[in-house]
Amino acid sequence: MDVPVSTELIVKRSYINTSHKKTSLIHPLLLEYKTDRVKAAGEIGIIKDSHNKIAGALINNESGHFKPHKSTLKLVRDYLTKLNVKQDQIYEVEIG
């Protein structure tokens, strides 16, 4: 996705929080067009400082279906730096 989406885990289901309701977040929602392909998958934890500013990110390649190779973490790292997260503030945990 081109913009961050706020999600929360509720009874092992994820939801997109919109202004008027919660919409179930399912894999097809993540790809805009049928021709899109998954490049990376996993989890991102955002670390904020006492002023609520991003102080870092914890990323991994844990994914139930896609099983991404650990090398995809570089794509995520590169994308986060485009969002102004500094390289030395990104912490990787390789799964598998």
N, C-alpha and C positions, 0 to 999 in steps of 0.2 A: 504494500500500500504506500501511497505517496505521503500520507499524513499519519501521525500516531493515532491509534484507536484505544480508548480507555476500556479495559476489560476487567472483569473480576471473576474469580472462580467460585461458583456456587454449586455445591453437590456435584462436582466433577463436570459441570457444564459452564461454558463461557458465554457472556452476554456483552453486547455493545450497549453502553449507556447513552441513550439519546435524551433530548429535552423532555419528551413526553412518555417514554416507555423503555423497557429493556427488550432488545431484540436478540434472539439466539444467534450466537456467532458460530457459523459452520464454515468448513473449508471452502466451499464455492464462493462465499462472500469475500474471501481474501483475494480472489483473482477477478479482475474486471472483465476480461474477455476470455473466451474459450481457448484462444491461441496462446494465452499467457502460460508460462511454465514456472514452476517453483525453482528458485535458485538457492534458497537456504531455508532452514526451519530450526526452531529451537525456542529457547526462553531468554527473555531479557529482564533483568532486574535493574531498575533505575535507583541510584544512590543520590540522595539530596542532602545538602548541607543545612545548617541551622537557619539559613535565609530562604529555604525552599528552592534553591538553585541546584541544577544538576552538578553533582560532584564526581560522578562516575557511573559506570554501568558494568554489570556482571552478566556475561553472555555464555550460553552453552548451546550445544547442538542436540539436545534432548527432544526427540519428536517421536510420537507413537507410530505414525504411518510412513512418513517420508524417509526416515533413517538417513539423514544427511551425513556426508563425510565430514570429518573435522576440518578439512580445508575450507569448507563453506563459512567458517567463522571469520575468515579474512574479508569476505564480502560484507558481512554484518559490521565488522570493525570499520571498514571503509565507509559504509553508509552512515554509521554513527559519527564519524569525523566530519562528514558533510553537514551534520546537524550540530556541529561545534562542540562535540564531546572530544576532549583531548585524548590522544593515543595512550598516554601514560595513565589515564583514568579508566581505561577499558580493561576489565579482567576477564580472561577466558577460562572456562572449564570444559575440557574435551570429554565427551561421553562416547564410549565405545571405541 
